[in-house]
Structures are given as C-alpha cells and as structure tokens.
C-alpha cells in the first residue's frame, strides 16, 4: 500500500462517523445543542421517541442496566406534561450498526415520529433533553434548538418539564397519551435473503470493509481473511462501493446479544438467559457463554447487488469487535478453505 493511500485511509477514520465507539457519540452531541427556555416547536402536538442511556449493571463483562425500569418512572411525567412518547429504545440499539441505524430511521419515518427525547442517567444525575428528530443521516444536528433539565432527583427533573410545558404558549393537543411505556421492537436489518452460511463466491470477489476502527487493528484481524478485501469510506453509498469493484461488504451489529439476534432474525425465547458463541478452528471448537444483556458484536457479509446476507453457520458473537471478527473469519475459513 502506498503511503498516500495509507494517509487517506487514516484520514477517513478520523473524519467520518463510527458506530463502533463504546461511548455513544449521539449522547456526547447533546452538549452541542442550542438550549432555550421554550420547548421544541410543536412537541405538545406531535409524537416523540425516547432514547435511554444509563450506566451498565456490571462492567466485567458489561451487562446492560435495567433501562426499562427508568422508562416506567419517566412515562407518567411525560404524560402529565403532554409529551406523547409513543415508543422507547435504548440509545445503543439505535446506534448498533450502519444497516440497523437506517432500519430504525425508516421505522421512525413510517410512524411519523417528529420529536426525540433523551433520558440520560450519569454520575448520580438525570438529564432530560427534548429536541426535533432530524433526517436519516443525522439523528440530531449540532446547534439545533433544544430544551433540557437536569437534577439528581428524577422527580424534580420531571416536575421542571411539567412547569415548562404548563408555561408554554404551544397548544396542548396530545391528549391520549399512554400512562405506561411502550418499548419498540428491534428493527429488522436484512432486506434480501437471509443465509446462515457463507457464499462460495467470496473467493472470486473483493470484500469492502467500511472503516469502523483503527485501520491497523482491522488489518491485523483481516490478515486471516483468505480472500481479497479493501477499505472504503463508511459513509459511501453501497451503489458507489459496488462501482469501485466490490461485490460484497462487511457489516456488524453491536448491542445486547438478545437485540442483535432480534435484528438479524435469529430465534429467541423468553427463557434464555445466555447465548453460547461457538468457533471452530483447526478442527477444535471453542465456546463462550454471554448474558443476553451483554453487548456483543456480530459480523456478517452482504452481497451488495442482491442484498443477500451471509451470517455464517454458527452464532459467533463476542463482546469485542476484534474477537467477533476473528470468530467470523475463523468459522468462514473452516467452512470454505479445504487444505
């Protein structure tokens, strides 16, 4: 690889958005909004989606905290303030991957959701942010108008919201608001044919790898991939990627194991508490078990033209992207490479 190419690739990593960050960037962006005393325009007439973020229950390994319990506490406060929150999600589900993000945005558009509410619990404080839902490329934009309240006591924060709504000049048309939260279904990520196997044509075509982390680290893992691949701009449209000679593209979903399975249409049951991840390499199997509430990465390859998705024959998700990608490639080699 020429030095100029390497510099270009590194610049893409720093300039373009990445979904592979432990600290969800959308929460950081809240500090960039333009806050005022008035609630966002028409928020007392339109429908809203709420995104929740709170500290994990455990950190080694990470286990997601009970964010639904927090939603159960906030919903009556939103109802009182005439904020029609029609569905709740954990923020990391929305930002679980490029394809899943776009699927969620399409769902929001279909449901005619106009506003977004952030409920962030951090360092013993509760922050509630109200703003407009933006287009599919950016959920919220820097500098857009917003309203917020923050307090160590959640009931005080909700009371502040009620006072702001009561003092607003807006008409309050939201009358039939649920008194308990509704939790949204996971968006289905796959458009084409879903396959729990690998495509034999991988060997003859080049795989596009959108940059999602340090390219040197990705290259270290991809060194074991037996076929041709190349890095591409993560914001590049698939049609453009294909025009540059790639027929396949690498994607992942990163959120709790249960949510990943739902997005990728694996069967799930209410009785499961953990999922077993299995990898076969050199004839030897290695297995790991992770709580259904532990965030994991699951990689897959998509055929760009048809939309067909190749998940692999085994559930091989892992808490780190390095291990998850290694697992996917090891299983792929076991199935496709015959020495």
N, C-alpha and C positions, 0 to 999 in steps of 0.2 A: 504493500500500500504506500503510495506516495505521501510525502509529508504534508502537502497541500490538502490532500483528501482527508488525512487524519485531523488536521486543524478544522476543516469544515464539519466533520462529524462531531468533534468535541463542542464546537460552537452550537450545533443543533441541540445537544444535550442541555446546555445551559440556557438556551433561548426559548425552547418550546416546552409546553406543559407536559407534566408527567403525572401519571396516576399511581406510580409506584412509591410514593412517599409515605412514611409511617405517620407523619403529621399532615393531615388532610389540608391541602392548600386553601380550599374554599373557606375553612374556618379562619385561617390567617387573614384572608382577604376582608373579613368583616371590619378590620381596623381601617381599611381604606375607604369605607363608605362615607357619604356626607350626611351626618346625622342632624336632624332638626327636631323641633318641638311638635310638629304636626305629623300625624300618622301618614303612611304612604297613601297616595291618591286612590280613592275608591276601594280601599281594603275592607271597609264596612259593608260593601255591596257584593264583592266578588269572593271566589273560592280560593283557599290557600292550602299549600302543602307545608308540613312541618318536618324539619330535619333535626335530629337529636344527636348530640355528641356528649359523651361523659367518660370519665376515666375507666380503665379496664378493671374487672373484678380481680384478676390475677395478672402478673406480668411475666412469669416464667413457668410455663408458656403463657402467652397472653390469652385471657378469656374475657370476652366482652361482658361489660356490666349490664345490669337489668334496666335498659333504657326504656322499655315499655312501661315499667312502673312509674318512671318520671313522666311519661306521656299521660298516664292515668291521672296524675296530680295536676298537670297543666290544663288539660282539656276543659274542665269546668270553669277555669279562669278565662279561657278564650271564649267560651260560650257566653259568659257574663259580659264580656267586652264586645260582643258581636263580631268576633273574628271567626269566620267559618273555616276552621281547619278540617278538611274532609279526609285527609289521609296523613299518616306518619311513617317516616322511614328513619333508619339510622343513616347518618350522612355518609358513612363509609360504604354503604350498599350502593348509593348513587355513584360514587367515585371509585367503583370496584374495577373498572377497566374501560377501554375506549368503546367497545361494542355495547357493553351493558349500560354505560352512561347514555349513549344515543338512544338505546331502547327505552330508558326511563324518560328521556326528554320527549320522545314520541308519545309515551303514555300520558305525561303531563299535558301535552298539547291536546290529545284526544279528550281528556277530562276537563279541558278548558280551565286549568289552574292558572291564575293570574298573579298570585302573590306567594311569597315564601317566608316562612317563619323559622328562625334558627333558635334552638334551645340548647345552650352550651353550659354544662356543669364543669367547672375547672377550679382547682385550688380552693375549694370551700365556698365558691361563689356561683350564682346562677345569672346567666346573661340571656336576655330575650331580644332578638333582633327581628324587625319587620321590614321587608322591602319588596320590590317588584321582581317577579320571575322574568328572567331575560330570555334571549334566544338560545338555541341548542348549543352554540359554540361556547358561550359563557353563561353559566347559571346566574351569576351576578357580575356586574362590571365595576371596576374601580371608580369611585366618586359618585355612584348613583345615589339618589336620595333614600334615606332610611330613618328608622326610629329605633331606639333601644332603651332598655332599662337593665340595671344590674344591681344585685343585692345578695348578701349572704343568706338572707331569708327568702325563700322562693315565694311565699305568700305575699311578702311586701312587693316583690317584683311584679307579681300578677295584679296586685292592687294598683300599682303605678300604671300598668297597662289599662286597667279599667277606668281610672281617672282620665287618662289621655283620650280614651275613646269617648267618655262622657262629655268631655270638654271640646271634642272635635266638632267642626262645622259640617262634617260629612253626614249625609243621610245614612241611617242605620237600617238597611234593607235585609240584612242577614237575620232571619227570624227562626228558621227551622234548623237549628244547629244541634248536632249530636252532643249528648252530655257525657258520653264515653268515647275514647279514641278509636278510630278505625285504622288498622295497620295495613299498609299496602302490600300487595303481592309482589314478589320479585319479578322484574321484567324478564321476558324470555329473550335470550341473546341470539339464538340461532335462527336464521331465516331460511337457509337451504336444508339439504338433507343432513340429518344428524348421524354420525357414524362413530361407534366405539371400536375403531380400528384405525389403521394407517393406510394412506394411499400409496400404492406401488409406484405411482408416477412421481413421487417425491424425488426419486433418484435421477430423473431426467430434467427436472425444472429447478429454478432458483427460488429460494425462500427469502422473502422480505422480512426483516426484523426491525420494526419501529423502535427507535431509541427510547428506552424507559429507565435506564440507569447508566452508570459509568460504562462507557463502551469497552474499556479494557476488561472489566469484570464480566460483561456479557460475552466478550470474545473468549475469555478463559473457559466458560461453560460451553459455548457453542463449538469449541475446538473438537468436541466429541461428536458433533453432528456430522453424519457421514456424507452429506451432500453439499451442494453449493448454497451459499447464503450471502446476503449483503445488508448493510444498514440503510434505513430510509428515515426521512423526516416523519415523526409521529403524527403530525398534523396533515400529512399528504393524503389526499383522497385516493381511495382504492383504484379508481379508474386510472389515475396518473401513475400509481405504483405499477399497475399492470403494463402501462405503456412503456415503462422503463425496463421491461423484460422479466418481471416477476409474475409467476402464476399463483404462488402461494404466499400467505402472510401469517406471521406468528402473533397470536393474541394470548391474553390471560384474563382471568377474573380473580380479584383479590378481595375477599371479605370472609365472613364466617363460613365454615365448611357447609353448614346447612343452607345458607343463602347461595353459595356457589353451586351446590347441587341443584337447587331450585332453578337458578338462572340457566343452567346448562341441561336442565330437564332429566336429571337422574332421579330415580325413585327415592322418596324419603318417607319415613314413618314417624309418628309421634313418640314411639317407644325408644328410638335410638338416642343414645347419649354421646356416642363417639363414632368416628369413622376410621377404618383401617386403610392406611395407604400402603400399597404394595409395589415393589420394584423387583424386577428380575434382571440380574446381570451375571454373565458368565455361568449361567445355569443355577445360580444361587439366588434365593429370594430373601429380601429384607422387608420387614413390615414395621410400621409405626402406627400408633393409635392416637388420634387427636380429638378433643372435645368438639362437639358440633358447634360450639360457640367460640372456638379458637379461629382467628383469622388465618386463612391459608391462601396460597396461590395455586391456581390450576391452569396450566398452559394447554393450548390446542393450536392446530394449524387449520387455516381456512383456505379453500380454493376460491380465489377472488372472483372468477367469472361466474361460477355456478352458485357460490355461497355455501357449498357443502363444507361441513365442519368435521374434523377428524380429532376425536378426543383421546384416542388410544384405548387399548383393551382393558386397562386397569385404572382404578382410582389411584392417582399418584400425587395428590396434592400435598403440600408441605408449608410450614409457617414462613419460610424464607423463599424468595424468588429463586435464589441460587440452587437450593435443594430441589424445589419443584421443577425447575427447568432441567436440572440434571436427571431427575427421575423420569421426566417425559422422554428425554433423549435416550436414556438407558433402555427404557421399555421399547422405544422405537427400534433401536439397534437390535434388540433381542428378537423382534418380530421380522425385521426386514433384511438384516445382514446375516448371511449364511457363510461362515468361514469353512 
